[in-house]
Amino acid sequence: MTDKDYLMLAIETSCDETSVAIVRGGREVLANVVSSQIETHRRFGGVVPEIASRKHVESITLILEEAFAKAGVGRGDIDAVAVTQGPGLIGALLVGVVAAKTLAMALDVPLIGTHHIAGHIYANRLIGEIVYPALALVVSGGHTELVLLEREGVFRIVGRTRDDAVGEAYDKVARALSFPYPGGPYVDKLAQASEEEVELPRAWLEPDSYDFSFSGLKSAVLAEINRAKMKGEELAQGALAKGFQASVIDVVTTKAMRAAQAFGVRQMLLCGGVAANLGLRERLTALCADAGLPLLIPPPSLCSDNAAMIAAAADLKWRRRAFTPLDMVAWPQLSLEEWSVQD
């Protein structure tokens, strides 16, 4: 068996998706089964950690069986097991970690604890080659970061949110506009359809900072909503959504392009659940084209949480035989930089 032929079974349970994938050689996805809990959490307006954990327990065995069936392989064909070790919700992570440990012991194969954000970044490797140095713009429900990859598998965070993540801000604004959870797609669709725009502030922070802040923008949206109510005016939802999205996209893409130039990167990577946002994809594509900077963006199916991306990141450790001991613990605050490979 060569590194091109090995089979990795990967498990992702960091939040509200239960996912199992079987990937050959770190690149060829044979199965990537995802069970979403959106309908369960929608009535609560967001993810309830205890409910998420229980749903993972109910789903994990069924999703494992479905993945094997779709991949057309047997348990004895698996050469390694990868699992999201962190970050994430502790109860949710534990379900995946226990399942992965059990499989690794039963099959007598190596275990690879994997970083969730490394998975989002290396989802790009499932669709193309990553050219180093590269810059990853990570935008999701819990994370907004600019990550510099000076070489393969080595991560350095050069910018991060100081308060809300982009996805979190979208959900809070959507809730204020009376949209159901998750609200991001509703806001994106409304913004795309509107010809009018409410001008909203941009938080640029210090001149040399690559950090982000969205709490002030969220407050500005709420102020517009309250102003309309106090005056008895009909709220222009589309214009407000367009203004909110324009502010978010302007800040994250401008800072990403500025960082790309400052660090002399050869490629831009967009990743995370909010990478499925049409407005963001279009704007970053245009900016990178103008700058002559190659851009990789996974399809929407690989932007949201899924186990194929975990297998892609775990391949970094497999090829270096950097396996994880079976006494590994779920780690909600796992550091991306510390998870970097050691050559």
C-alpha positions as CSV (number, residue, x, y, z in Angstrom):
1,M,0.0,0.0,0.0
2,T,1.2,3.5,-0.9
3,D,0.2,6.9,0.5
4,K,-2.0,7.2,-2.7
5,D,-3.9,4.1,-1.9
6,Y,-4.6,4.2,1.8
7,L,-8.1,4.6,3.1
8,M,-8.9,7.1,5.9
9,L,-12.2,7.0,7.8
10,A,-12.9,10.5,9.2
11,I,-15.5,11.6,11.8
12,E,-16.7,15.2,12.4
13,T,-19.0,16.0,15.3
14,S,-17.8,19.4,16.5
15,C,-21.2,21.2,16.5
16,D,-24.5,20.3,14.9
17,E,-23.5,18.1,11.9
18,T,-22.7,14.4,12.3
19,S,-20.5,13.4,9.4
20,V,-18.4,10.4,8.4
21,A,-16.2,10.2,5.3
22,I,-14.0,7.6,3.7
23,V,-11.2,9.2,1.6
24,R,-8.5,7.5,-0.5
25,G,-5.0,9.0,-0.4
26,G,-6.2,12.2,1.3
27,R,-7.8,13.4,-2.0
28,E,-10.4,11.0,-3.4
29,V,-13.7,11.2,-1.6
30,L,-15.4,7.8,-1.7
31,A,-18.1,8.8,0.7
32,N,-19.0,12.0,2.7
33,V,-22.2,11.5,4.6
34,V,-23.5,14.5,6.6
35,S,-26.5,14.5,8.9
36,S,-27.6,18.0,9.8
37,Q,-29.5,19.0,13.0
38,I,-30.7,22.3,11.6
39,E,-34.4,21.4,11.8
40,T,-33.9,20.3,15.5
41,H,-32.2,23.5,16.6
42,R,-34.3,25.9,14.4
43,R,-37.1,26.2,17.0
44,F,-34.6,27.4,19.6
45,G,-33.0,30.0,17.3
46,G,-29.5,28.4,17.6
47,V,-27.5,25.4,18.6
48,V,-28.3,23.9,22.0
49,P,-25.2,22.0,23.0
50,E,-26.8,19.3,25.1
51,I,-29.3,18.5,22.3
52,A,-26.5,18.5,19.7
53,S,-24.6,15.9,21.8
54,R,-27.6,13.7,22.1
55,K,-28.3,13.8,18.4
56,H,-24.7,12.8,17.6
57,V,-25.1,9.8,19.9
58,E,-28.3,8.8,18.0
59,S,-26.8,9.3,14.6
60,I,-23.2,8.2,14.6
61,T,-23.6,4.5,14.2
62,L,-26.1,5.0,11.3
63,I,-23.9,7.5,9.6
64,L,-20.9,5.1,9.9
65,E,-22.9,2.3,8.3
66,E,-24.1,4.6,5.5
67,A,-20.6,5.8,4.7
68,F,-19.3,2.2,4.4
69,A,-22.2,1.4,2.1
70,K,-21.6,4.4,-0.1
71,A,-17.9,3.9,-0.3
72,G,-18.2,0.2,-1.1
73,V,-15.5,-0.8,1.2
74,G,-15.3,-3.0,4.3
75,R,-14.1,-2.2,7.8
76,G,-11.0,-4.2,7.3
77,D,-10.0,-2.0,4.4
78,I,-9.6,1.1,6.6
79,D,-5.9,2.1,7.3
80,A,-6.5,5.0,9.7
81,V,-9.2,6.8,11.6
82,A,-9.3,10.6,11.9
83,V,-11.5,12.7,14.1
84,T,-12.1,16.3,15.0
85,Q,-10.4,16.7,18.3
86,G,-11.3,20.4,18.6
87,P,-12.3,23.2,18.7
88,G,-16.0,22.7,19.2
89,L,-18.7,21.9,21.7
90,I,-17.2,19.6,24.3
91,G,-20.2,17.2,24.5
92,A,-20.4,17.0,20.7
93,L,-16.6,16.5,20.3
94,L,-16.7,13.6,22.8
95,V,-19.1,11.6,20.8
96,G,-16.9,11.6,17.8
97,V,-13.7,11.1,19.8
98,V,-15.1,8.0,21.6
99,A,-16.4,6.6,18.3
100,A,-13.0,7.1,16.6
101,K,-11.0,5.6,19.4
102,T,-13.3,2.6,19.5
103,L,-12.9,2.1,15.7
104,A,-9.1,2.6,15.8
105,M,-8.7,0.0,18.6
106,A,-11.1,-2.5,17.0
107,L,-9.5,-2.2,13.6
108,D,-6.0,-1.9,15.0
109,V,-5.2,1.2,12.9
110,P,-3.7,4.6,13.8
111,L,-5.7,7.4,15.2
112,I,-5.3,11.0,14.1
113,G,-6.8,13.8,16.2
114,T,-7.5,16.7,13.8
115,H,-8.0,20.4,14.1
116,H,-11.4,21.6,12.8
117,I,-10.1,24.8,11.2
118,A,-7.3,22.9,9.6
119,G,-10.0,20.8,8.0
120,H,-11.8,23.8,6.7
121,I,-8.6,25.1,5.2
122,Y,-7.5,21.8,3.6
123,A,-11.0,21.2,2.2
124,N,-9.5,23.3,-0.6
125,R,-7.0,20.5,-1.3
126,L,-9.9,18.2,-2.3
127,I,-10.5,20.5,-5.3
128,G,-7.0,21.6,-6.3
129,E,-3.4,22.1,-5.4
130,I,-2.5,24.5,-2.6
131,V,0.5,26.7,-3.5
132,Y,2.6,28.0,-0.7
133,P,2.9,30.5,0.8
134,A,-0.9,30.8,0.9
135,L,-3.4,32.9,2.9
136,A,-6.7,31.4,4.2
137,L,-9.7,33.6,4.9
138,V,-11.7,31.5,7.4
139,V,-15.3,32.6,7.8
140,S,-17.7,30.4,9.8
141,G,-20.3,30.5,12.6
142,G,-17.6,30.4,15.3
143,H,-14.4,31.6,13.6
144,T,-13.2,34.5,11.5
145,E,-9.5,34.4,11.0
146,L,-6.7,35.1,8.5
147,V,-4.3,32.2,8.5
148,L,-0.9,32.3,6.9
149,L,0.4,29.0,5.6
150,E,4.1,29.6,4.9
151,R,4.5,25.9,4.0
152,E,2.4,22.8,4.0
153,G,0.6,22.1,7.3
154,V,2.2,25.0,9.2
155,F,-0.4,27.6,10.4
156,R,0.1,31.2,11.7
157,I,-2.9,33.2,12.6
158,V,-2.3,36.8,11.5
159,G,-5.8,38.2,12.1
160,R,-8.9,37.1,14.1
161,T,-12.2,38.5,15.3
162,R,-12.2,40.3,18.6
163,D,-15.9,39.6,19.2
164,D,-18.5,38.0,17.0
165,A,-17.5,35.7,14.1
166,V,-19.0,36.5,10.7
167,G,-21.5,33.7,10.8
168,E,-22.5,34.6,14.3
169,A,-23.1,38.2,13.2
170,Y,-25.2,37.0,10.3
171,D,-27.4,34.8,12.6
172,K,-27.9,37.6,15.1
173,V,-28.9,40.1,12.4
174,A,-31.2,37.5,10.8
175,R,-32.9,36.9,14.1
176,A,-33.4,40.7,14.5
177,L,-35.1,40.6,11.0
178,S,-37.3,37.7,12.1
179,F,-35.6,35.1,9.9
180,P,-35.3,31.5,11.1
181,Y,-32.0,29.9,12.1
182,P,-29.5,29.6,10.4
183,G,-30.1,33.1,9.1
184,G,-27.0,33.6,6.9
185,P,-28.6,32.3,3.7
186,Y,-31.7,34.4,4.2
187,V,-29.6,37.6,4.6
188,D,-27.5,36.8,1.6
189,K,-30.5,36.1,-0.6
190,L,-32.2,39.3,0.6
191,A,-29.1,41.4,0.0
192,Q,-28.6,40.0,-3.5
193,A,-32.2,40.9,-4.5
194,S,-32.2,44.4,-3.1
195,E,-31.4,47.4,-5.3
196,E,-31.4,49.8,-2.3
197,E,-28.8,49.8,0.5
198,V,-28.6,51.3,4.0
199,E,-25.1,52.6,4.5
200,L,-23.6,51.0,7.6
201,P,-20.2,51.5,9.3
202,R,-17.0,49.6,8.8
203,A,-14.8,48.6,11.7
204,W,-11.3,48.9,10.4
205,L,-9.6,49.0,13.8
206,E,-5.9,50.0,13.9
207,P,-4.3,50.9,10.6
208,D,-1.9,48.0,10.7
209,S,-4.4,45.4,12.1
210,Y,-5.7,42.4,10.3
211,D,-8.2,41.7,13.1
212,F,-12.0,42.0,12.8
213,S,-14.8,43.3,14.9
214,F,-18.5,43.0,14.0
215,S,-20.3,43.8,17.3
216,G,-20.5,47.5,16.3
217,L,-22.0,46.6,13.0
218,K,-24.6,44.4,14.6
219,S,-25.5,47.3,17.0
220,A,-25.9,49.6,14.0
221,V,-28.4,47.2,12.4
222,L,-30.4,47.0,15.6
223,A,-30.4,50.8,15.8
224,E,-31.8,51.0,12.3
225,I,-34.5,48.5,13.2
226,N,-35.4,50.5,16.4
227,R,-35.4,53.8,14.5
228,A,-37.9,52.5,12.0
229,K,-40.2,51.1,14.9
230,M,-40.0,54.4,16.8
231,K,-41.0,56.4,13.7
232,G,-43.7,53.9,12.7
233,E,-42.0,53.3,9.3
234,E,-41.9,50.1,7.4
235,L,-38.5,48.5,7.7
236,A,-36.6,48.2,4.4
237,Q,-35.3,44.7,5.2
238,G,-33.6,44.2,1.8
239,A,-31.7,47.5,2.0
240,L,-30.7,46.8,5.5
241,A,-29.5,43.3,4.7
242,K,-27.6,44.7,1.7
243,G,-25.9,47.3,3.8
244,F,-25.0,44.8,6.5
245,Q,-23.6,42.3,3.9
246,A,-21.7,45.0,2.1
247,S,-20.0,46.1,5.3
248,V,-19.0,42.6,6.2
249,I,-17.7,41.7,2.8
250,D,-15.9,45.0,2.4
251,V,-13.9,44.6,5.6
252,V,-13.0,40.9,5.4
253,T,-12.0,41.0,1.7
254,T,-10.0,44.3,2.0
255,K,-8.1,43.0,5.0
256,A,-7.5,39.7,3.3
257,M,-6.1,41.3,0.2
258,R,-3.9,43.7,2.2
259,A,-2.5,40.7,4.2
260,A,-1.9,38.8,1.0
261,Q,0.2,41.6,-0.4
262,A,2.0,42.2,2.9
263,F,3.0,38.5,3.3
264,G,3.7,37.9,-0.4
265,V,1.4,34.9,-0.7
266,R,1.0,33.0,-4.0
267,Q,-2.6,31.9,-3.4
268,M,-5.7,32.8,-1.5
269,L,-8.0,30.2,0.1
270,L,-11.6,30.9,1.2
271,C,-13.0,28.4,3.7
272,G,-15.6,27.9,6.4
273,G,-19.4,27.7,6.4
274,V,-19.8,31.4,5.4
275,A,-17.6,30.7,2.3
276,A,-20.9,29.5,0.7
277,N,-22.1,33.1,0.8
278,L,-22.6,34.2,-2.8
279,G,-21.8,37.8,-2.3
280,L,-18.5,37.0,-0.5
281,R,-17.5,34.5,-3.2
282,E,-18.2,36.9,-6.0
283,R,-16.3,39.9,-4.3
284,L,-13.2,37.9,-3.4
285,T,-13.1,36.3,-6.8
286,A,-13.1,39.7,-8.5
287,L,-10.5,41.2,-6.2
288,C,-8.2,38.2,-6.6
289,A,-8.6,38.3,-10.4
290,D,-7.7,42.0,-10.4
291,A,-4.6,41.3,-8.3
292,G,-3.6,38.3,-10.4
293,L,-3.8,36.1,-7.3
294,P,-5.0,32.5,-7.7
295,L,-8.0,31.7,-5.5
296,L,-9.4,28.4,-4.3
297,I,-13.0,28.1,-3.0
298,P,-14.5,24.7,-2.1
299,P,-18.1,24.0,-3.4
300,P,-20.8,24.7,-0.8
301,S,-20.9,21.0,0.2
302,L,-17.3,21.2,1.4
303,C,-17.7,24.6,3.1
304,S,-20.1,23.5,5.8
305,D,-18.8,21.1,8.5
306,N,-18.1,17.7,6.9
307,A,-15.8,14.7,7.6
308,A,-14.1,14.8,4.1
309,M,-12.3,18.0,5.1
310,I,-11.1,16.3,8.3
311,A,-9.6,13.5,6.3
312,A,-7.9,16.0,4.0
313,A,-6.3,17.7,7.0
314,A,-5.4,14.4,8.8
315,D,-3.5,13.4,5.6
316,L,-0.9,16.0,6.7
317,K,-0.2,13.9,9.8
318,W,-0.6,10.5,8.0
319,R,2.2,11.2,5.5
320,R,4.5,12.1,8.4
321,R,3.3,9.2,10.5
322,A,2.4,11.7,13.3
323,F,-0.3,9.5,14.9
324,T,-2.3,10.4,18.0
325,P,-2.1,8.3,21.2
326,L,-5.3,6.5,22.2
327,D,-5.5,8.5,25.4
328,M,-6.3,11.6,23.3
329,V,-8.9,13.9,24.9
330,A,-11.4,16.2,23.2
331,W,-10.1,19.7,23.4
332,P,-12.6,22.6,22.8
333,Q,-9.8,25.2,22.8
334,L,-7.3,23.3,20.6
335,S,-4.8,25.7,19.1
336,L,-4.4,25.6,15.3
337,E,-0.8,26.8,15.4
338,E,0.1,24.1,17.9
339,W,-1.5,21.5,15.8
340,S,0.8,22.4,12.9
341,V,2.9,19.5,11.5
342,Q,6.5,19.1,12.6
343,D,8.9,18.3,9.8
